Amino acid sequence: MRRERCVHRLPTFSAYRSTFLALAILGATLLFGCSSERDPDYLDVKPRTLNVGDPIMRIRSGVNDTPFDVDISILESLGTVSYSVDDPYELTDVEYEGVLLSVLFERFGGAESKSVTTLAIDDDTQTIPRDHIGKWPLLLALKANGSYSPRSHRGPVMIIYPYDQYPELDPTIYDPFWVWQISDMTFN
């Protein structure tokens, strides 16, 4: 009885060329982005481990309604970012560093919160709608040009709108939202 020899040959590269080409195009598209999302208009800064301990403001959470005091180290532990903006009150470019309001909404506001109301030490209040944070990277600034903002100069925290990166942010409309010397934030 004669045995037939069975030879298995592996397909050549040319047999897989169209599959390889399709995967390469798909990979390049995913890698180099055909995404409609913009790159962030800020620079991530590593969280600090500063042990200040003294409360700088009170947060009333939309999650559990219990007010609590926060210090700089608690805020910085949430992660900070920085960006420069032509400050309408300083009349110069200032690099601000702080916590994105979107992070504060996630951490303290909960899914139900539709706005945050800020209260300054001079009793100035402002309510910022949640949809603002969906459009722009609003900042609860802790630092200006690398230094913590003292209470005597709009500190220790203030709200910053990124005018330079978003031309639709008309200062005549959004300047009132720039609240400084914030003592309380309430997520509604």
C-alpha positions as CSV (number, residue, x, y, z in Angstrom):
1,M,0.0,0.0,0.0
2,R,1.3,3.3,-1.0
3,R,1.2,6.2,1.4
4,E,0.6,9.6,0.1
5,R,2.7,12.3,1.3
6,C,0.8,15.2,2.7
7,V,2.6,18.5,2.4
8,H,1.1,21.5,4.1
9,R,2.3,24.8,3.0
10,L,1.8,28.0,4.9
11,P,0.2,30.8,3.0
12,T,2.6,33.4,1.7
13,F,2.6,37.1,2.7
14,S,0.8,37.9,-0.5
15,A,-2.1,35.8,0.5
16,Y,-2.6,37.9,3.6
17,R,-1.6,41.2,2.1
18,S,-5.2,42.7,1.9
19,T,-5.9,41.7,5.4
20,F,-2.6,43.1,6.7
21,L,-3.2,46.3,4.8
22,A,-6.7,46.7,6.2
23,L,-5.5,46.1,9.8
24,A,-2.6,48.6,9.3
25,I,-5.0,51.3,8.1
26,L,-7.4,50.6,11.0
27,G,-4.5,50.7,13.5
28,A,-3.1,54.0,12.1
29,T,-6.6,55.5,12.2
30,L,-7.0,54.6,15.8
31,L,-3.5,55.6,16.7
32,F,-3.5,59.0,15.0
33,G,-7.1,59.7,15.8
34,C,-10.0,60.3,13.6
35,S,-11.7,61.5,16.8
36,S,-13.7,64.6,17.0
37,E,-12.4,65.2,20.6
38,R,-10.0,68.1,21.0
39,D,-6.7,67.8,22.8
40,P,-7.1,69.4,26.2
41,D,-6.3,73.1,26.4
42,Y,-4.4,72.7,29.6
43,L,-1.3,70.9,30.9
44,D,-1.7,68.1,33.5
45,V,0.3,68.8,36.7
46,K,1.1,66.0,39.1
47,P,-0.8,66.0,42.4
48,R,1.0,67.5,45.3
49,T,1.3,66.2,48.8
50,L,1.1,69.4,50.7
51,N,0.0,69.1,54.4
52,V,-1.5,72.6,55.0
53,G,-4.3,71.3,57.2
54,D,-6.1,74.7,57.6
55,P,-9.5,74.7,55.9
56,I,-9.7,77.2,53.0
57,M,-13.4,76.6,52.1
58,R,-16.5,74.6,52.8
59,I,-18.1,72.3,50.3
60,R,-21.8,71.3,50.5
61,S,-22.1,68.1,48.5
62,G,-25.0,67.2,46.3
63,V,-24.2,63.6,47.1
64,N,-24.9,63.6,50.9
65,D,-25.8,67.1,51.9
66,T,-23.2,67.1,54.7
67,P,-21.0,70.2,54.6
68,F,-17.3,69.7,55.1
69,D,-14.2,71.8,55.2
70,V,-11.4,71.3,52.6
71,D,-7.8,72.3,52.6
72,I,-5.3,72.8,49.8
73,S,-4.0,69.2,50.1
74,I,-7.5,67.7,49.7
75,L,-8.1,69.8,46.6
76,E,-4.6,69.0,45.1
77,S,-5.1,65.3,45.8
78,L,-7.8,65.4,43.1
79,G,-5.2,66.3,40.5
80,T,-4.3,69.7,39.2
81,V,-4.0,71.2,35.7
82,S,-2.7,74.6,34.5
83,Y,-3.3,77.0,31.7
84,S,-2.6,80.6,30.8
85,V,-5.3,83.2,30.3
86,D,-5.4,86.9,29.7
87,D,-6.9,87.8,33.1
88,P,-9.4,90.6,32.7
89,Y,-8.8,91.8,36.2
90,E,-5.0,91.7,36.2
91,L,-4.8,92.9,32.6
92,T,-2.0,90.5,31.8
93,D,-1.4,86.9,31.0
94,V,-1.5,84.7,34.1
95,E,-0.8,81.0,34.4
96,Y,-3.3,79.5,36.7
97,E,-3.1,76.0,38.4
98,G,-5.9,74.3,40.1
99,V,-8.6,71.6,40.0
100,L,-11.0,71.3,37.1
101,L,-14.6,72.0,38.1
102,S,-15.6,68.9,36.2
103,V,-13.5,66.9,38.7
104,L,-15.2,68.6,41.6
105,F,-18.6,67.9,40.1
106,E,-17.7,64.2,39.8
107,R,-16.3,64.0,43.3
108,F,-18.7,66.2,45.2
109,G,-21.7,67.0,43.0
110,G,-22.9,63.6,42.0
111,A,-24.9,62.9,38.8
112,E,-27.9,64.8,40.0
113,S,-26.2,68.2,40.5
114,K,-27.1,70.7,37.8
115,S,-25.0,73.6,39.1
116,V,-22.6,74.8,41.7
117,T,-23.1,78.0,43.7
118,T,-20.1,79.8,45.0
119,L,-20.1,82.2,47.9
120,A,-17.2,84.6,48.4
121,I,-16.1,86.2,51.7
122,D,-17.7,89.5,50.6
123,D,-21.1,87.6,50.2
124,D,-20.8,87.7,46.4
125,T,-22.6,84.6,45.0
126,Q,-22.6,83.1,41.6
127,T,-24.3,79.9,40.2
128,I,-22.4,78.1,37.5
129,P,-24.4,75.7,35.4
130,R,-23.1,72.2,34.9
131,D,-23.3,72.6,31.1
132,H,-20.4,75.2,31.4
133,I,-18.1,72.5,32.5
134,G,-19.2,70.3,29.6
135,K,-18.1,73.1,27.2
136,W,-15.0,74.5,28.8
137,P,-12.2,73.4,31.2
138,L,-13.2,75.7,34.1
139,L,-10.7,75.9,36.9
140,L,-10.9,76.3,40.6
141,A,-7.5,78.0,40.7
142,L,-5.2,77.6,43.7
143,K,-2.1,79.2,42.2
144,A,-1.3,82.1,40.0
145,N,2.1,82.2,38.2
146,G,3.4,79.3,40.4
147,S,2.5,80.8,43.8
148,Y,-0.5,80.1,46.0
149,S,-3.0,82.9,45.9
150,P,-3.2,84.8,49.2
151,R,-6.5,85.9,50.5
152,S,-5.3,89.5,50.1
153,H,-5.0,88.9,46.4
154,R,-8.2,87.0,45.3
155,G,-7.2,83.8,47.0
156,P,-7.0,81.2,48.3
157,V,-9.3,79.9,45.5
158,M,-11.0,81.5,42.5
159,I,-13.0,80.4,39.4
160,I,-11.2,80.9,36.1
161,Y,-12.7,80.8,32.6
162,P,-10.3,80.0,29.7
163,Y,-11.0,83.1,27.5
164,D,-7.9,82.7,25.4
165,Q,-8.6,79.1,24.2
166,Y,-12.4,79.7,23.5
167,P,-13.3,82.8,21.6
168,E,-17.0,82.2,22.3
169,L,-16.4,83.1,25.9
170,D,-17.3,86.8,25.8
171,P,-15.9,88.5,28.8
172,T,-19.0,90.8,29.0
173,I,-21.1,87.7,29.6
174,Y,-18.7,85.5,31.6
175,D,-16.8,88.0,33.8
176,P,-19.4,87.7,36.6
177,F,-18.6,84.0,36.9
178,W,-15.0,84.8,37.9
179,V,-15.5,84.6,41.7
180,W,-12.6,84.9,44.0
181,Q,-12.0,84.5,47.7
182,I,-14.5,81.7,47.7
183,S,-15.5,80.5,51.1
184,D,-18.3,78.0,50.2
185,M,-19.3,75.9,47.2
186,T,-22.7,74.2,47.1
187,F,-23.5,71.6,44.5
188,N,-27.2,71.9,43.6
